[in-house]
Amino acid sequence: MSVLRVVLFLGLVFHKVVWEVLKRKNGNPGPRRPQKLTHLARAIKTTKVLILLFLVIQTLFLNLFPIAENSRGIRIAGIAVFFLGLIIAVIARIQIGKNWIDLEDFQVLPDQSLVTNGVYRHIRHPIYTGDLLLVIGLQLALNSWLVLPFLLLIPIVYHQAAAEEVLLTKAFPDYAAYRARTRRFIPFVV
């Protein structure tokens, strides 16, 4: 097993550990989601777990659909994008703290507040940005054409972010002003 694969695997583990530790540390009292998951919520949760398992197995063991035989440049770019995504996602997750909820919960918690400082000062959905960069960078670092299917996540994430913004606009009176002064995913761009 190459050093690159071990480093990428450790990056994935670090991401997951940060999420789990902060979930437990910042957990709100009472149930965070309905007692019974909807079919959609269950499908989203299952999909997330399956994607994570696939990424771990691919990172450690599989050389799938190589892009180029001489892939040094692709791998270097991929490593940079991977770590940029990891850093953005982890910093954003730390900064959102107790206000973070699982994607499949799609709700505003009673004690939730609007986070507009740190990385959220510039972009409204830095965790989505970071996670997309992480998986795209991972595929490039692994020199895999599987980067293309992961690019298909972009419109899904865009749709999810837009739906969340409708929910947040209803929950927080200041959200419209926050939206006006920030970008959704990339500072000063999108």
N, C-alpha and C positions, 0 to 999 in steps of 0.2 A: 504494500500500500504506500502511495506517495505521500510526501510531506504536505503537498497541496491539499490532497483529499482529507488528511487529518485536520489541517487548519480550517478548511471549509466546514467540516463536521463539527469542530469545536465552536465555530461561529454559530451554527444552527442550534447547538446545545445551549450556548450562552443566551441566545435569543429566547429560547423556550424557558430556560431557568428564570430569566428576568421576568417574563410574563407570569409564571407560576408563583414566584416569590411575591411579586407585587399584588397579584390577585388575592393571595392569602393575607398579606400585610394590610392592604387597603380595603379589604372586604367590608361591605356595608352590612349592618345588622338586618336580619330578616331575609326572606328569600329574594334573590335578585332576578329570578325569572319565574314565570308561571310554574305551578307544580307539575303540569304535564306539558312537555314540549310539543309544539305543533309539528306537523309532518315536514314543513319547510325548515323549521329550526333544527329538527333532527337531521334532515338531509344536509344542511349547511355544516353542522357539527361533524357529521360523518365524513363529508367531503374534505373538511380541513384536516382531520386526522389522517385520512388516506393520502392526501397530498404530502403531509409532513413525513409519513412513513416512506412514501416513494422517494422523496428528496433525500432522506437519510440513507436509504439503501443505494440509491443512485450515487450519492456522494462517496460512499465508502467502497462500493464494489463495481458499479456498472460504467462502461464506456459506451454510451448510446449515441448513435448517429453523429459521428464526428464531422465537424464543419470543415476542418482543414488538416492536412497531414503535418504541416509546419504551423503549429497553432500558438506559438509563443506570444505574439502580439494580441491575439484574441483572448488568451488566458490572462495576460497582464491586465488588459482592459476589464475583463470579467472580475478579477480579484478587486480592482479598484471600485467598480460599481457595487460589488457584493458588500465590501466593507463600508462604503458610503451609505448604502441602504441599511446595513446593520446599525451603524452609528445613529442615523436619523431616527429609525424605528425605536431603538432603545431609549434615546434621549427623550423622544416624544412620549413614550410610554411612562417614563419616570415623571415627566412634567405633568401629564394628565392625571396621574395619581389615582385617587379614589373615584374620579369621574369617568373612568374607563369601564366599559361593559363589553361583553362578548358580542360579536357581530350579529349572531343569531337572536340576541335578546331584543334588539330594535325597540328600545324604550328610553325614556328619560327617567332617572331615578328621583325620588322625592327630595333627596338631599344633594342632588347633583348641581354643580355650578359650571358656568361657562369659563373655560380656560383660554386666556388670550395673551399669555406671556410666554417667554422662552421661544421655542421654535414655532409655537402657535401664534406668535406675534406676526409671523410672515406667511404661514400657510395654515389652512383650516384642517387638513387631513394628512399630517406628516407621517402617521403610522402607515397609512395606505401607501404613501409615496415610498417610505423606507422599505416596506415589505415587498413592493413591486420591484424596486431596484435590487433588493437582496436576491429574489428568485431569478430575475433576469441576469444579474451578475453571476450567480451560481452556475447557470447554464452556460454562460460564456466562459467562465473559469474552467468548466468541465469540457469545453470545446464541443458543445452539443447543439444540434439543430433543434432540440427540445425548447430552445429559447423562443421559437416561433409560437407554439401553443401557449406559452406563458405570456406572450405579448397579447394574446386574446383575452387575458384577464383585465386588461386596461379598460375596455368598455364596461365590463361588469363592475369594476371598482368605481368607475365614473358614475354609473347608475346608482350604486349603493350610496355613494357620497351625496349625490343629489337628493336621494330619498331621506337620508339622515338630516340634511339641511332643512328640508321641509319640517321635519319633526322638531329640530332645534329652534327654528324660527318661531314655531308655536309656543315652545316652552320658555324661551328667553327673549324678552323684549329688546335686549341689546344685540341680538344676533344679526339683525339686518344691517346695522352699522358696522359690525365686525366683518360681515361678508363684503361690504363695500370697500373696506380698507385692506383686505387680504386676498390672496389667491388660494385656489382650492388645493393645488398639488405642488406647484413649482413657484417659488417667490418671483414676483414681477412678471410672470409669464402666463401660467394657466392656473 
